[in-house]
Amino acid sequence: MRTLAFLFVAIFIFTGCTGNSSKKKEHKTEDQPTKGTYAYDRQFLKKYHDIIELKNGNSAVLLVADYQGRVMTSTCDGESSFGWINYDLISSGKKAEHINVYGGEERFWIGPEGGQFSIFFEKGKDFVFDNWQVPAEIDTEPFKVVSSNSTSATFSKDMHLKNYSGTEFDLNVNRKITILDKASVQKELGVDAGNLSVAAFRSENRLKNKGLKAWKKETGLLSIWLLSMLNPSDKAVIVIPVKAGDKEMLGPVVIDDYFGKVSSDRLKVIDNVVYFRGDGKSRGKIGIPPLRAKGVMGSYDAENKVLTVLKCPVPENEKDYVNSLWKLQDKPYAGDAYNSYNDGPLDDGSQLGPFYELETSSPALALKPGEEYSHDQIICHFTGDELELNSIAMKTLGVSLNQIKGIFE
């Protein structure tokens, strides 16, 4: 979510959100589940929306079609709840003017956000917050439920979008979420999960050109953009392995100056691995260029012993990704494949979350009429014995839990 420095100030004005919307556990009453647990989140969301619940043994995934088929949260044991949820905004029943940050473990967006091909700014408008608007199709309009059963749900939405340069797009989005069992996770990641508890889902997101004209770089392209809001902790660290190589060939290892340069006590690069704090206490964002991305990213929360692995293949040698900077751009296709955001207090002390984000994007999509592209990923959470968690971390992220836990000490 780019340009949050401007965005969050206005969100507080419109929604009155405060740090009280964090998922800190509260004492439960006899009839009320503990806040921050899956049971609480399920009960809370069901109060305001129709929900779809996918289940596999003790694991479950909660979806809301009203929020564009969004994965709101998941659990591996019926107790843990991994997605950050904005309780205050949802319970208020209000809608904000520029964006509605409902939260959720994975939401569907479309890029680019800024530049001459932006779909968030009208033609000729200055790139300032007052002119910025998330398209209703990916903010407030529901997706249609095409089908659902106990293990998967498919959603669809026809859209008509216009970019800053005046190019119009007719498209269809098809989104399918499938809960994964432990055997499927082990096969996908090439690991042995042993006695660990696992919550995982596959997200398949297809975007189709339904118009009569081909989409061209000269007039603007779109991309699929998936963003995950997760619960922070003082000991949560985002981990992104990157490819080694010359900067001139592959681009910078990490882009770290979205909201001002991230300090060295919050961001480190060691042996081609990027480490970034996910404590929700200091606002910052990083980006990984597509030729650096290795197809996997994740995080480890040592406080709660939660290992998260996000697998998202990056097309080989594909370097055209939409650039969402809020300005007219010399290089509109020099964007990121992966991003991570850590939330933090604003200057006035208020805060939207806290949460941290893992984000992935598809390449820029030069689709012909009738052509489509699918951007898929899986998100897996593991909890349990640290020796077994360490084995998963080594296999998927290439580093040990001790390395992760000690990186900022």
Secondary structure, DSSP 8 states (H G I E B T S, - for coil): -TTHHHHHHHHHHHH---GGGS-------SSS--TTSHHHHHHHHHHHS--EEEEETTEEEEEEGGGTSEEEEEESSSS---B-B-HHHHHHT---SS----B-SBEEEEE--SSTT-SSS-TT--SSGGG----GGGTTS--EEEEE-SSEEEEEEEEEEE-TTS-EEEEEEEEEEEE--HHHHHHHHT---TT-EEEEEEEEEEEEE-SSS---TTT--BEEEEEEEE---TTEEEEEEB----HHHH--S-B--TTS---TTTEEEETTEEEEE-SSSS-EEEEE-TTTB-SEEEEEETTTTEEEEEE----TT---B----SS--S-TTB--SEEEEE----TTS--S---EEEEEE---B---TT-EEEEEEEEEEEES-HHHHHHHHHHHTSS-HHHHHHTT-
